[in-house]
């Protein structure tokens, strides 16, 4: 049974100079994610995908940064699978989430992510 859906779309122009903004990358991605995501090219697209996926995940759970969730509570594997921890894991457990599905769409200028939780 679907318990939540989250969608996010980002303009790739926002991530064009991501190599020059390590503070932003470190805020969004864990050390593990940096070791996986930043090895794929183009880096700006990979970070944009991770950002959109994390935003869509928070939306699917009905939370946001202002509710105490944090970027590092969502970890993305090298296969783009989602693992939750901390506050978001607590939310997920209360909702009895058993599966997190996701998908991407990409054009020249945008990346969109969709997350469906069951």
Residue pairs with C-beta under 8 A, 6 or more apart in sequence:
1 118
2 116
2 117
2 118
3 95
3 96
3 97
3 117
3 118
4 59
4 60
4 61
4 62
4 95
4 115
4 116
4 117
5 59
5 60
5 114
5 115
5 116
5 117
6 55
6 56
6 57
6 58
6 59
6 60
6 61
6 114
6 115
7 56
7 59
7 112
7 113
7 114
7 115
8 51
8 52
8 53
8 55
8 56
8 59
8 112
8 113
9 52
9 110
9 111
9 112
9 113
10 48
10 51
10 52
10 55
10 110
10 111
10 112
11 109
11 110
12 44
12 45
12 48
12 108
12 109
12 110
12 111
13 109
14 48
15 44
15 45
15 47
15 48
15 51
16 44
17 44
18 24
18 25
18 43
18 44
18 47
19 43
19 44
25 34
25 38
25 47
26 34
27 71
28 47
28 50
28 51
28 54
28 71
29 37
29 38
29 47
29 50
29 71
30 72
30 75
32 75
33 50
33 75
33 76
36 76
36 77
36 78
37 43
37 46
37 47
37 50
37 76
38 46
38 47
40 46
45 106
45 111
48 111
49 80
49 104
49 106
49 111
49 113
50 76
52 104
52 111
52 112
52 113
53 74
53 76
53 80
53 82
53 102
53 104
53 113
53 115
54 71
54 74
54 76
55 113
56 102
56 113
56 114
56 115
57 74
57 82
57 84
57 88
57 100
57 102
57 115
58 64
58 65
58 69
58 74
58 88
59 115
60 100
60 115
60 116
60 117
61 69
61 88
61 91
61 92
61 95
61 97
61 117
62 91
63 69
63 87
63 88
63 91
65 71
67 87
68 87
69 86
69 87
69 88
69 91
70 86
70 87
72 85
72 86
73 84
73 85
73 86
73 87
73 88
73 89
74 82
74 83
74 84
74 88
75 82
75 83
75 84
75 85
76 82
76 83
77 83
80 102
80 104
81 100
82 100
82 102
82 115
84 92
84 100
92 117
95 117
97 117
97 118
98 118
99 117
99 118
100 115
100 116
100 117
100 118
101 115
101 116
101 117
101 118
102 113
102 114
102 115
102 116
103 113
103 114
104 111
104 112
104 113
104 114
105 111
105 112
105 114
106 112
